[in-house]
C-alpha cells in the first residue's frame, strides 16, 4: 500500500520556482492550472475535446504543446507533419494561453509528459500548484494500439510489434530507427509500462490530492461520468452539458506502399510532390486531403495476435500487480490477469 503523499515541491529548488512564477507574473502571462499528462492512446484526445468546451476552462487549439517533455534547454524533438510544432521558448509556450479569461482554468494536454523523465519537474517549477491527470490502460492492448498509431504516422517502420520490441536495445544505440526520425523515445515500448515509476514522479512533486489517475476502461464505459469527475477535480461547474467524444481510434494501413507514397508526396519537395499538388484542386486544403487519404487507405486493424498478447501480459503482470497495490485498486481482475502466469 502506498503512503499518502502531501503536495510539495520536492526536488524543485524553491528559489527556482519563485523566480519562474515571478517572471510569469511580470510578463503578465499565466501558466497552466492543470495538465493532462497521458498516456497516448488512452483517451487523452477525447478528454481534451470534452474539457475545452467547458466555459470555465481554456485549453489551446494546439492539443499537444509538448514544451516541457525534454530537459530544460534541450532542442525539441522532431514531430510528424500535421502534428503541430513545439514552442521554442517559455514566452511562446505561455502565449498559447494568452486568450484565457481571468475566471477560466487553464490546461494543456501532452501525453508525452507521463513517459518523460523531465516533465514532472519542469511542470512543478513552472506551476507548483497545478493539478495532474494521468490515464492508464491495460498494457498489452495499449502497446498494440500505440504501435499501430506509430506505423500510421510514419514514426515506426517495423510492422510486427514483437519484432519492434526486440529492436529496443538496438534503437537505444541509434540503429534500426525509421528514416523519419520522429519520436525515437516512443519506440522504446517497454518504457511506457512503468506505471508506478511514472506516477511516483508526480505524486512526489504534487501529492495525491493534486494527481488524478484515471483508468481507460472507466472512461470507455462512462465517458460523460468520468469527464464530470475530472470537472469536480478541477473545481469547476460539473453540471454543464457534456458531449461524449471518441477520438484517435486504432486503424491499420490497407496498402502500405501506396500509403507511404502518399506520405512522401505530402511531405516532399521533389517533382513528384509538385506534380501531385498540381493535380489537387486548390480548394482542397491539406487537412481535407489527409482526411480523404485516411478514409481510402486506412481500415480497422486485424484481430490481435493472441500469442503475442499473452506473452505481453506475462511480461507485464508484475507491473500490473505493482500498480494495483500502488493505486489500491484491483487492476489484476479488471484487466483479466488472474490466470496469467
C-alpha positions as CSV (number, residue, x, y, z in Angstrom):
1,X,0.0,0.0,0.0
2,X,1.5,3.3,-1.0
3,X,1.9,6.1,1.5
4,X,-0.3,9.2,1.0
5,X,1.9,11.9,-0.3
6,X,1.2,15.5,0.5
7,X,1.5,18.3,-2.0
8,X,5.0,19.6,-2.1
9,X,7.7,20.8,-4.4
10,X,10.2,18.0,-3.7
11,X,13.2,18.1,-6.0
12,X,12.5,21.6,-7.3
13,X,14.5,24.4,-5.6
14,X,12.2,27.0,-4.0
15,X,14.2,29.8,-5.5
16,X,13.8,28.4,-9.0
17,X,10.1,28.1,-8.6
18,X,9.8,31.5,-7.1
19,X,11.8,33.0,-10.0
20,X,9.8,31.2,-12.6
21,X,6.5,32.3,-11.0
22,X,7.8,35.9,-10.7
23,X,8.9,36.0,-14.3
24,X,5.5,34.7,-15.4
25,X,3.6,37.4,-13.4
26,X,6.0,40.1,-14.6
27,X,5.3,39.2,-18.2
28,X,1.5,39.2,-17.5
29,X,1.3,35.6,-18.6
30,X,-0.4,32.7,-16.9
31,X,0.9,29.2,-16.6
32,X,-1.5,26.2,-16.9
33,X,-3.5,25.3,-13.8
34,X,-3.7,21.6,-14.9
35,X,-2.0,19.2,-17.2
36,X,-3.3,16.0,-18.9
37,X,-0.1,14.1,-19.0
38,X,-1.0,10.8,-20.7
39,X,-0.6,8.1,-21.7
40,X,-1.1,8.1,-25.5
41,X,-4.0,6.0,-26.9
42,X,-5.8,6.1,-23.6
43,X,-8.4,8.7,-24.2
44,X,-6.4,11.9,-23.7
45,X,-7.6,13.4,-27.0
46,X,-11.3,12.8,-26.2
47,X,-10.9,14.2,-22.7
48,X,-9.1,17.3,-24.1
49,X,-12.0,18.0,-26.5
50,X,-14.6,17.5,-23.8
51,X,-12.9,19.7,-21.3
52,X,-12.1,22.6,-23.7
53,X,-15.8,23.1,-24.5
54,X,-16.5,23.9,-20.8
55,X,-16.9,27.7,-20.4
56,X,-14.8,27.8,-17.2
57,X,-11.9,26.0,-18.9
58,X,-9.4,27.3,-21.5
59,X,-7.2,24.8,-23.5
60,X,-5.4,26.0,-26.6
61,X,-6.2,24.8,-30.1
62,X,-2.9,23.0,-30.2
63,X,-3.6,19.9,-28.2
64,X,0.0,18.8,-27.5
65,X,2.4,21.6,-26.9
66,X,5.0,19.1,-25.5
67,X,7.1,22.1,-24.4
68,X,8.0,20.5,-21.0
69,X,8.8,17.0,-22.1
70,X,12.6,17.4,-22.7
71,X,15.3,18.5,-20.4
72,X,15.3,22.3,-19.9
73,X,17.4,23.9,-22.6
74,X,17.3,20.9,-24.9
75,X,16.1,21.1,-28.5
76,X,12.6,20.0,-29.1
77,X,12.1,16.6,-30.7
78,X,11.0,16.3,-34.3
79,X,7.3,15.9,-34.9
80,X,5.5,14.3,-37.9
81,X,3.8,16.7,-40.4
82,X,0.5,17.8,-39.2
83,X,1.3,17.3,-35.6
84,X,2.0,21.0,-35.0
85,X,5.2,22.4,-33.7
86,X,6.7,22.6,-30.2
87,X,7.0,26.2,-28.8
88,X,10.6,27.4,-29.0
89,X,10.6,29.4,-25.8
90,X,8.8,29.8,-22.5
91,X,7.3,33.1,-23.8
92,X,5.9,31.4,-26.9
93,X,4.6,28.5,-24.7
94,X,2.8,30.8,-22.3
95,X,1.5,32.7,-25.3
96,X,-0.7,29.7,-26.1
97,X,-2.8,30.6,-23.1
98,X,-3.0,34.3,-23.6
99,X,-6.6,34.3,-24.7
100,X,-7.8,32.7,-21.4
101,X,-10.0,35.0,-19.2
102,X,-9.1,35.5,-15.6
103,X,-12.0,33.4,-14.5
104,X,-11.0,30.3,-16.5
105,X,-8.9,27.4,-15.5
106,X,-6.0,26.9,-18.0
107,X,-5.0,23.5,-19.1
108,X,-3.0,21.6,-21.7
109,X,-2.7,18.0,-22.8
110,X,0.6,16.5,-23.8
111,X,0.5,12.7,-23.5
112,X,4.3,12.5,-23.6
113,X,4.6,14.1,-20.2
114,X,3.9,10.8,-18.3
115,X,6.6,9.0,-20.2
116,X,9.1,11.9,-19.9
117,X,11.7,11.8,-17.1
118,X,11.8,15.6,-17.1
119,X,8.2,16.8,-17.5
120,X,7.1,16.4,-13.9
121,X,10.0,18.5,-12.5
122,X,9.5,21.2,-15.2
123,X,5.8,21.4,-14.6
124,X,6.4,21.8,-10.9
125,X,8.9,24.5,-11.5
126,X,6.6,26.4,-13.8
127,X,3.3,25.8,-12.0
128,X,3.9,24.2,-8.5
129,X,0.2,24.1,-7.6
130,X,-1.0,22.5,-10.8
131,X,-3.3,19.6,-10.9
132,X,-2.3,16.5,-12.9
133,X,-4.5,14.0,-14.8
134,X,-3.0,10.7,-15.9
135,X,-4.7,7.8,-17.8
136,X,-3.6,4.2,-17.6
137,X,-4.6,1.3,-19.9
138,X,-4.1,-2.5,-19.9
139,X,-0.5,-2.9,-21.1
140,X,-0.9,-5.4,-24.0
141,X,-3.8,-3.6,-25.7
142,X,-2.2,-0.2,-25.0
143,X,1.1,-1.2,-26.7
144,X,-0.7,-2.8,-29.7
145,X,-2.7,0.4,-30.2
146,X,0.4,2.6,-29.7
147,X,2.3,0.6,-32.3
148,X,-0.5,0.9,-34.8
149,X,-0.5,4.6,-34.3
150,X,3.3,5.0,-34.8
151,X,3.0,3.0,-38.0
152,X,0.2,5.2,-39.3
153,X,2.1,8.4,-38.6
154,X,5.4,7.0,-40.0
155,X,7.2,7.2,-36.7
156,X,7.6,3.4,-36.9
157,X,8.6,1.2,-39.8
158,X,8.6,-2.3,-38.3
159,X,5.1,-3.7,-38.8
160,X,5.4,-6.6,-36.4
161,X,5.1,-5.4,-32.7
162,X,7.0,-8.4,-31.3
163,X,10.0,-7.6,-33.6
164,X,9.7,-3.9,-32.9
165,X,10.0,-4.6,-29.2
166,X,13.0,-6.9,-29.8
167,X,14.7,-3.9,-31.5
168,X,14.5,-1.7,-28.4
169,X,18.1,-2.2,-27.4
170,X,19.5,-1.5,-30.9
171,X,17.3,1.5,-31.2
172,X,18.7,3.0,-28.0
173,X,22.1,2.8,-29.8
174,X,20.6,4.6,-32.8
175,X,20.3,1.5,-35.0
176,X,17.2,0.3,-37.0
177,X,15.4,3.6,-36.5
178,X,12.8,4.7,-39.0
179,X,14.1,7.1,-41.7
180,X,11.6,9.7,-40.5
181,X,13.4,10.1,-37.2
182,X,10.2,11.2,-35.3
183,X,10.0,10.5,-31.6
184,X,12.6,7.7,-31.2
185,X,11.9,7.5,-27.5
186,X,8.3,6.4,-28.2
187,X,9.6,3.3,-29.9
188,X,11.0,2.1,-26.5
189,X,7.7,0.4,-26.0
190,X,8.7,-1.3,-22.7
191,X,9.4,2.0,-21.1
192,X,5.7,3.0,-21.4
193,X,4.7,0.2,-19.0
194,X,6.4,1.6,-15.9
195,X,3.2,2.9,-14.4
196,X,4.3,3.1,-10.7
197,X,7.6,4.8,-11.6
198,X,5.9,7.4,-13.7
199,X,3.1,8.1,-11.2
200,X,5.6,8.4,-8.3
201,X,7.3,11.3,-10.1
202,X,4.1,13.3,-10.0
203,X,3.0,12.2,-6.5
204,X,6.4,13.2,-5.1
205,X,6.0,16.7,-6.5
206,X,2.3,17.4,-6.3
207,X,0.9,15.0,-3.7
208,X,-2.0,12.6,-4.1
209,X,-4.6,15.4,-3.7
210,X,-3.4,17.1,-6.9
211,X,-2.9,14.0,-9.0
212,X,-5.9,12.2,-10.6
213,X,-5.3,8.7,-12.1
214,X,-8.0,7.6,-14.4
215,X,-8.3,4.1,-15.8
216,X,-9.1,3.8,-19.6
217,X,-11.7,1.2,-19.0
218,X,-13.7,3.5,-16.8
219,X,-13.5,6.3,-19.4
220,X,-14.7,4.0,-22.2
221,X,-17.6,2.6,-20.0
222,X,-18.8,6.0,-18.8
223,X,-17.4,8.8,-21.0
224,X,-19.6,11.5,-19.5
225,X,-19.4,10.4,-15.9
226,X,-15.6,10.3,-16.0
227,X,-15.4,13.8,-17.5
228,X,-17.7,15.1,-14.7
229,X,-15.3,13.6,-12.2
230,X,-12.5,15.5,-13.8
231,X,-14.5,18.7,-13.7
232,X,-15.0,18.2,-9.9
233,X,-11.3,17.6,-9.5
234,X,-10.6,20.8,-11.3
235,X,-13.2,22.6,-9.1
236,X,-15.3,23.9,-12.0
237,X,-19.1,23.5,-12.5
238,X,-19.7,19.9,-13.3
239,X,-23.4,20.4,-14.2
240,X,-22.6,21.9,-17.6
241,X,-23.8,19.8,-20.6
242,X,-21.1,17.4,-21.8
243,X,-20.9,15.9,-25.3
244,X,-19.2,12.5,-25.4
245,X,-16.2,12.2,-27.7
246,X,-14.3,9.3,-29.2
247,X,-11.0,10.3,-30.9
248,X,-8.0,8.6,-32.4
249,X,-9.5,5.1,-32.7
250,X,-6.9,2.5,-33.8
251,X,-6.6,1.8,-37.5
252,X,-4.2,-0.1,-39.8
253,X,-3.0,0.7,-43.3
254,X,-4.7,-1.2,-46.2
255,X,-1.9,-0.7,-48.8
256,X,1.3,0.2,-47.1
257,X,3.3,1.1,-50.3
258,X,0.5,3.4,-51.5
259,X,0.2,5.0,-48.0
260,X,4.0,5.5,-47.9
261,X,3.9,7.1,-51.4
262,X,1.1,9.5,-50.3
263,X,3.1,10.4,-47.3
264,X,6.2,11.0,-49.3
265,X,4.2,13.2,-51.7
266,X,2.6,15.2,-48.9
267,X,5.9,15.9,-47.2
268,X,8.4,16.0,-50.1
269,X,9.6,18.9,-52.2
270,X,10.6,17.0,-55.3
271,X,8.9,16.9,-58.8
272,X,6.6,14.1,-57.7
273,X,5.3,16.1,-54.8
274,X,4.9,19.2,-57.0
275,X,3.1,17.2,-59.7
276,X,0.7,15.7,-57.2
277,X,-0.1,19.1,-55.7
278,X,-0.8,20.5,-59.1
279,X,-3.4,17.8,-59.7
280,X,-5.2,18.5,-56.4
281,X,-7.8,21.3,-56.6
282,X,-6.7,24.4,-54.7
283,X,-10.0,24.4,-52.7
284,X,-8.9,21.2,-51.0
285,X,-6.7,22.1,-48.1
286,X,-4.1,19.7,-46.5
287,X,-6.4,18.6,-43.7
288,X,-9.1,17.7,-46.2
289,X,-6.6,15.8,-48.4
290,X,-5.3,13.9,-45.4
291,X,-8.9,13.0,-44.3
292,X,-9.6,11.7,-47.8
293,X,-6.3,9.7,-47.8
294,X,-7.1,8.2,-44.4
295,X,-10.6,7.2,-45.5
296,X,-9.3,5.4,-48.6
297,X,-6.2,3.8,-47.2
298,X,-6.9,3.1,-43.5
299,X,-9.2,0.4,-42.1
300,X,-10.0,-1.3,-38.8
301,X,-7.0,-3.4,-37.6
302,X,-6.9,-7.1,-38.0
303,X,-7.6,-9.2,-34.8
304,X,-4.7,-9.1,-32.3
305,X,-2.1,-11.9,-32.3
306,X,-3.3,-13.7,-29.2
307,X,0.0,-15.4,-28.7
308,X,1.8,-12.1,-28.6
309,X,-0.9,-10.5,-26.4
310,X,-0.5,-13.4,-23.9
311,X,3.3,-13.0,-23.9
312,X,3.0,-9.3,-23.3
313,X,0.6,-9.9,-20.4
314,X,3.0,-12.4,-18.8
315,X,5.8,-10.0,-19.2
316,X,4.0,-7.0,-17.7
317,X,2.0,-8.8,-15.0
318,X,4.5,-7.7,-12.3
319,X,3.8,-4.1,-13.3
320,X,0.0,-4.6,-13.1
321,X,0.4,-6.2,-9.6
322,X,2.5,-3.2,-8.5
323,X,0.1,-0.7,-10.0
324,X,-2.8,-2.4,-8.3
325,X,-1.1,-2.1,-4.9
326,X,0.1,1.4,-5.5
327,X,-3.3,2.7,-6.6
328,X,-5.2,0.4,-4.2
329,X,-7.4,-0.9,-7.0
330,X,-7.7,-4.4,-8.3
331,X,-6.3,-3.9,-11.9
332,X,-5.4,-7.6,-12.0
333,X,-9.1,-8.6,-12.1
334,X,-10.2,-5.6,-14.1
335,X,-7.7,-6.4,-16.9
336,X,-8.0,-10.2,-16.7
337,X,-4.6,-11.0,-15.3
338,X,-5.8,-13.6,-12.7
339,X,-4.9,-16.6,-14.9
340,X,-1.8,-15.1,-16.4
341,X,1.4,-16.7,-15.2
